[in-house]
C-alpha cells in the first residue's frame, strides 16, 4: 500500500511529513513558484508549485508534505464547477476517512517513513 495518497486537510499535515497526499483546497494567492491555498478545514497551506500550473479557483494538490504548513506539488487537478464547492462537506469526508471504522473504504498509511 505504499502507493496510496490520502486526502488531507491542513490540520493533518503535521504527522505526514514526506508522504504523498491529496489536498483539496481553494487558491487564495499565486506567486512565481508558490501558491497560498485554503484547505477544507480553513487552514492555510503554502504550495511549492515549480512547473505545476494552477488554473482554477478550487484544486486538489497532489504532492509531498514538506512540513505542517507546506506541500511540494507534483500536480494540481482543477476542481472548478459552476460555483462554489462545499468545503465543509469535503472536510467532513476527509475527517471520516481517518476513522478506523472506515479502514476498508479509505486505505491509509500504516507504516512509518
JOTA-V319869 format. One record per backbone hydrogen bond with DSSP energy under -1.0 kcal/mol. CO is the residue of the C=O (numbers start at 1). NH is the residue of the N-H. If there is no record, write none. Layout:
BEGIN
co:CO nh:NH
co:CO nh:NH
END
This chain:
BEGIN
co:1 nh:4
co:6 nh:22
co:9 nh:12
co:10 nh:13
co:13 nh:16
co:16 nh:19
co:19 nh:65
co:21 nh:63
co:22 nh:8
co:23 nh:61
co:25 nh:59
co:26 nh:38
co:29 nh:36
co:33 nh:49
co:34 nh:31
co:35 nh:47
co:36 nh:28
co:36 nh:29
co:37 nh:45
co:38 nh:26
co:39 nh:42
co:43 nh:39
co:45 nh:37
co:46 nh:71
co:47 nh:35
co:48 nh:73
co:49 nh:52
co:57 nh:27
co:58 nh:79
co:59 nh:25
co:60 nh:77
co:61 nh:23
co:62 nh:74
co:62 nh:75
co:63 nh:21
co:64 nh:72
co:65 nh:18
co:67 nh:70
co:69 nh:46
co:70 nh:66
co:70 nh:67
co:71 nh:48
co:72 nh:64
co:75 nh:62
co:77 nh:60
co:81 nh:83
co:85 nh:87
co:86 nh:90
co:87 nh:91
co:88 nh:92
co:89 nh:93
co:90 nh:94
co:91 nh:95
co:92 nh:96
co:93 nh:97
co:95 nh:98
co:96 nh:99
co:99 nh:102
co:100 nh:103
co:102 nh:105
co:102 nh:106
END
